[in-house]
């Protein structure tokens, strides 16, 4: 094998490694607007990728022994490149169909659609799996078999370094800057051009593949996922989320993330209350004993979203100090641009919420958590250790508040998180918000009772100096709250917090009509 051939072979191995992991990462972003980014989805993507690579290793070795020619390898990589390039286009109808299945909990179609999307990876990833064993066989064609270990180790190392680069490139560079579709096309073009160079004049038909991919690049970018209601006025892909802003006919704007089965923030230029869980952060301070509106001076909101809660807090309680922690800087920009998240008293920190909590030394009168990745809560924000960090950052009469999802009849997640909070705080209360599938769980830093809540809100309900919007929420909360008195559930810890498993069983029960 000539030096040029050897160099091209090493490059193919390297780019093949980049493309295999890069395609896997990009596929997760392709799925996110429809299936989300749960642990279950990631397990499917990773598991199927490993399965296809395993099959490729086996087939690649067999093919290399039967057809030990360079052009065969480069034809395989050329075909893999084209299939990677067309993947975001041919998967789109399947993903749109799956959106309906998810909304109606039709599990047969739901799992079927996810399976079909993952099967789309089967041929390109299997072909990329063929590269390393094929390259080893070609490298040994004119060499000493006694060097086979060194040759195999070198080529697998090169492939793995490529895979390492493929894990970081789409996440940190490509997807946030050029989008998911163009990320697929970038991997496809790179692999295809290198394959054509390696083939040289021996095969001209791969040029047809180039023309196909060029044609795909000029297809106009359309909305990734149309809105069921309203109009999509903004779409963005960040390192963390697929983000879109929906504007309804009445000018209300909704922030949706990933699969869009939940609204993460709501904004209307002339209406403050939403009817959703955000409103009830306003009433949480009054569960502590002997509290008046003026006592709320400092608030921490973990899971800021586009700023619905800080906007409500500011309008009701004035320019109090509010710190909002949001892990995704792109969501912060969307909040400022489309949700008027520009309160001068709001300090925004783009950081992981638990990390911020552990490194910030300030005290707060209220610490709220609303960090859903629907329908999941990050497990590290549901544990006894997390709530201990929250309590450490509260003032003596402070409260902790968290938004928890449920169904109309299944309160298991609510009671489990409330029970976990009860292991840390002296008293815990639950507001089951009418007309929603959300409950707000409130824990007080010092001993309290339901009578404290009633004593605090009674003067506010009749006072003419209290904002009417606060009175509305107080009245609803007074009719729909309850104290958690007994704990009959598992207490989540950092070591064991099966929140995803619990939510999966809730979804299955809904699907089965229970």
N, C-alpha and C positions, 0 to 999 in steps of 0.2 A: 504494500500500500504506500503510495507516494505521500510526501509531506502535506501536500494540498488536500489530498483525500482524507488524511488523518485529521487535519485541522477542521475540515467540514464535518467529519464524523463527530468530533468532540463538541462542535457548536450545536449540532442537531441534538445530541444528548443533553446539553445544557438548556437549550431552548425548549426541548420536550419536557424537561423537569419544570421549567417556569410555567409552561402552558398547562400542565396537568393540575398543579396546585392553584394556579391563577384562575383556571376555568371553574374549579370547585368553589373557590371563594366568590367569584362573580355569579355563579349559579345561586348561591345563597341570597345575593341581592336581587336576583331575578325573581326568586320565590317570595322574598320578604313582603312586597305589597299585597300578596294574596294569602300567604300562609303564616307570615310572621317570622320571627327569628328565635323561636323557643328551643329549648334543649332537645326536644323531640325532633324538630325539623333538622337541626344540626346533626343529630345522630343518624338520620336518614341520609343526608348528603355525604357525610364522612363515610358511613358504612358502605353505601353503594359505590363511592369512589374507590375505596379499598378493594371491594369485590371486583370491580372492573380492572383495576391495576393488576390484581392477582391473576385474573384471566389473561390479561395482556402479557404478563411475564411468561406464562405457560405457552401461549400461542406464539409469542415472539421467538422463544427458543426452538419450537418445532419448525416454524417457518424459516428461521435462519439456517437450520441444519438442512432443510430441503432446498431452499433457494438462497444460497450464501452469496448474494450479489448486492452491491451498493444501491443499484437503482430500485430494487424491490423495497428496501427500507425507506428510501426517499419518496417512493410512491405512496407508501403507507402514511408517512407524515404529511404529505400533501393532501390526501383525503381527510385525515384528521383535522387539518387546518381549515378546510372548507366546511366541515361539519360543525366546528366550533364557531365559525363565522355566521352560519345560518341559524344557530341554536336560539338566539333571542327572538328571531322572527317566527320560527315554526312553533315555538313554545307559547307564544302570546295567546292564540285562541284557546289553548288548553287552560292556561292560567285564568283567563276571563271566565271560562265555564266553571272553573273551580271556585271562583268568588261567589257565585250563586249557591253552590253546594255548601260552602262554609256558612253562609248566612242562614241557610235553612237546616243546618246540621244533618245534611244527607250524607252519612258517613260512607256509603258505598261509592258515591261519586267523588267525595272528598279525598278518601284514601286512594281511589283509583286515579284521580287527576295527579295527585302527588307522585304516585308510582310512575305514571306515564312521563311526567317531567323528568324524574330521575332516570328513567330508561333512555331518555334522549341523550344522556351522558354515556350510555353503554358503548356505542361504537367509537366515538372520538377518544374517550379515556382508555378503552381497551387497546386501541391502536397505539396510543402514547405509551402504554405499558409494554408494548412490543419493542420499544426503542432500545432500552438498555441491554437486554439479552441478545438482540440482533447485533448491536454495536460490539459487544464482547466477541461474538462469533466472527465478525468481519475482522476485528483487530487481531485475532489469533490465526487468521487464514495463512499469513506468511510468517508467523512468529513461532516462538518456541513454546510448546505447551506447558513447559515448566514455569513459564511466566504468567500462566492463566490467572492465578490468584491476584497478582499485582495488577494485571490488566482489568479484571473484574472490579477490584477494589477502587481503582482510579476512576473508572467510568461511573460506577454507582455513586462515588463521592461527588463527581461533577454533576450528575443528575440531581442529587440531594441538595447541593448548593443552589442549583436552579430552582428546585421546589421551594427552598427557603425564600428566595427572592420572589417567587410566584405567590407566596403567602402574604408578603408585605406590599408588593407593588399595587395590587388592586385596592387594598384597604386604605393605604396611606396616600397614594398618588392618583391612580387612574379613575376609580369610581367617583371620588369627590370632585374631580376636575373635569372629566370628560363623559361621565355617565356609564351606566352598565352596558348598554348596547355597544358603545365604542370601545369599552374594555375588552369585550369578546372579540371585536374586530381587530383590535391591536394585537392580541395574541395570535389570531388567525393569520393576519398579514405577515407578521414576523416569521412564524413557522412556515408559511407557504412560500414566501420569497426565498428563504434559506433552502427550502426543499428544491425549488426550481433551479437555484444556483448550483446546488449539488448535482442535480440531474444533468445540467448543462444541455448539450445538444442531443442527448440520448433520448429525451422525451419532450415533446413540445406541448402535449395536451394539458399539462398543468397550467399553461397560460390561460386556458379557458376558465380555470378556477379563479384566476386573478380577476378576469373580467366579471365573473359572478360577484365576487366580493366588492369590487369597485362599484358595481351596480347597487349593491346593498347599502354602501356608504352614502349614496346620494338619495336614498329613500328618505323623505322628510320625517323628522322625529315627531311623533304624535304623542298625545297624552298617554302616559304609561298605563293608567287605569282611570277610566271615566267615572264621574260621580254618579251615584244612584239618584241623588237629589242635588239641586243646585248646580253650580258651575265651578270647575277647578280653575282657580285664578293664580295658583303658584304650585310648582313642583320642584323638588330639590332632592338630591342624593348626597348624603353626608357620609362620613366614616362610620356612623352609627345607625342611621335610619333612612328609609324612604319617607320623605316629608311632602305633604300636600295641604293646601289651604282651600277649603270649599266655602263659597259664598252662596247663601240661600236667597230666596226671592225677597225676604224681608230685610236683607242686608246683614244678617247675622253671619259671622265667619266662624268656621270650625277648623281646628287643627287636628289632622289625622296623621298617624304614623304607621308605616309598614302595611299590614293587611287592612287597616282602616275600619276595623270592627268596633272601634271606640273613638270617642272624641276626647282629646287631651286638653283642649282649651276652647273657650267660647268668648266671642267678643261682639258686642253690638254698640254702635256709637252713642245710642241714646237710652240703652237699657242695661242696668247693672246686674240684676239678678238673673240667673240662668235656669233655675228650677232643678239644677243638678247638684252633685256633691260639693262643688266649690263653695256654694253659698253657706254651707254649714261649718266651714272653718271660722266663720264670723261669730258663731255662738259658742265655740269650744271654751273660751276663757272662763265662762260663767259656771262651768262645772266645778271649778275650784272654790273654796270658801271665801266669802266676803270680798267679792270682786266687783269693781265698777269699770265703766268704759275707759276712764282715764288711766287705769292701771296697766293697760296694754301699751307698752312702749317699744318693745323690740321683738321681731318675728323672724324666724328662720323657716324658709320653705324649701324642702328637698324634693326635687322634681318640679322645677319652676314651669316647664312647658312654655307657653306663650304669655304667661303672666296674668291669668284670670284672677287668682287669689290675691296677689299683691294689689291689683287694681281695685278690687272690692274692699280690701283692708284700708287702702289709702282713702277712698271716698267715704267710708263709714267712720274711721277712727282718726283721720287726718294724716299729716305727713310723719307718721311714726317710722322708726328705722326698720327696714325690711331687707333681709338678705335672701336672695334667691339663688339656689344652686341647681344648675342644669348641665348635665354631662356633655350635651351636644351643642357646640357653638353655633351650628347652622340653625338650630331651633331658636336660639336667642335672636339671631338676625331676622328670622321670619317673624318673631314676636314683635320686634321693634318696627318692622316695616308694615305688617298687616294687622297687628293687634294693638297698636298704640301702646306698647309696653315701654313707656318713656317717663315713668314717674321719677322725679328727682330724688325721692327718698328710697328708691330701690337700688340696692347694690347687687349686681349680677356676678356670679362666680361660675365660670365654665369648668366644672370639675366633677369627679365622682362624689356622690352625696355622702357616702359613709366615710370616705377618706377625708372629706372636708370636716365632717363631724368630729373625727378623731384628732384632727390637727388644729382646729379652731378653738381658741380659749375663751371666747365670749359667752355670756349667759343670755338666755332668751326667755321671754314670757310665754311664747308659744312656738313649738317646733312642729311643723306639718310635714307629712310625707305623702307624696302622690306620684310615685315613680313607676307606674304601670307600663309594661310592654304587653299590651292586651293579648290574651286574657291573663297574663302572668305578672306577678310581682317579683322583682329580683330577690332571690332567696336571702341574700345577705341583708336585706332590709325587712326581714320578717322574724328575726331571731332574737332570743333573749339577750345576747351580747349587743346587738344593735340597739335595742331599747334601753340597755344600760348606758350606752354612750349618749343616747338622747337625754336620759334623766340627768346625767352628769352635766349637761349643758343647759339645763333649765334653772330658772330662778326658783326660790323656795315655793312660790305659789303658782309656778308655771304648769302648763299642760302640754301633753303630746297628742297629736292628732294624725290619723292615717285613714285614707280612703281604701275600702276593701270591696271587691266585687262579689256578687252572689247571683242566685236566680230568685224567682218569686217564692220558692219553697225551700231551697237548699242554702243553709247558712253555715255550712261546715267551715269554709275558709274564714268567714267573719269570726266565728266562735274560736277557731284555733288561734288566730292572730290576737284576738282579745284575751284569750287565755294565756298566751305567751306574754303579753303586756302585763297581765295580772301577776305574773311571776316576778315582775320588776317594780311595778307601781302599786300603791296601796288600794286605789279604787279605779275601776274601769267602767265606762258607759258606752252604750251603742245607740246611735241614731239610725233607724231604718228609714231611709228617705223614701217617701211615698212617690209612686209613679216611676221609680227607677229600679235598677238592679245593683244599687250601691248602698253600703252602710258606712257611716263615719264612726270610727272608734276613737274615744277620747279617754286619756289616762291622766290623773292628777298627781302632781308631785308630792302633795301632802294629803293626809286623810280627809275625805269629803263624804258627802251623802247626797241623795237626791233632793233633800230639803234645801241644801246649800244652793243647788241650781235654781230651785223655785224661788228662794229668797232673793237671789241675785237678779232674776229676770222680772219679777212682779213689778217693781218700780219702773222698769224700762218699758213694760207693756202699756203703761198708762201715762208715762211722761210725754209731754208735748215737745220736749227738747231732744228726744231721741229720733234718729232718722227712721222714717216710716219703713224703709226697706229692711232695716235691722229688726224692727218689730214683727214684720211678716215672717222672717226666718225663725225668730224666737218662738213665735206662736206655733209654727209647724213643729219645731223641735220639741217643744213642751208636750206635744201629743204623741210623739213617735220615739221617745227615748226610753231606755231601760238600763238598769245597772246589771253588770255581770257579777253574780253572787257566788256561783259555783263554777269550777273548772273541771270539765270532764273530757278534755281533749289533750292531745300531745302538745308539749311545749317545744317549740322549734328552737334549735341551737345551731351554732355555726357548724357543728359536726354533723347534725342530722336535721335537715329542714326539707322534707319531701313536698314542697309546695307545688311543683309541677305535677307530681303524681296525684295529689289531691284535686287539682284543677282538672286534670284529664278525666278523673272519675266523675266529676260534676258534669263535664261536657258529655260524656257517654250516657249518663243518666238522663240528661235532657234529650239526647238523640233517641233514647229508647222510650221516651214518653213517661218517665218516672217522675 
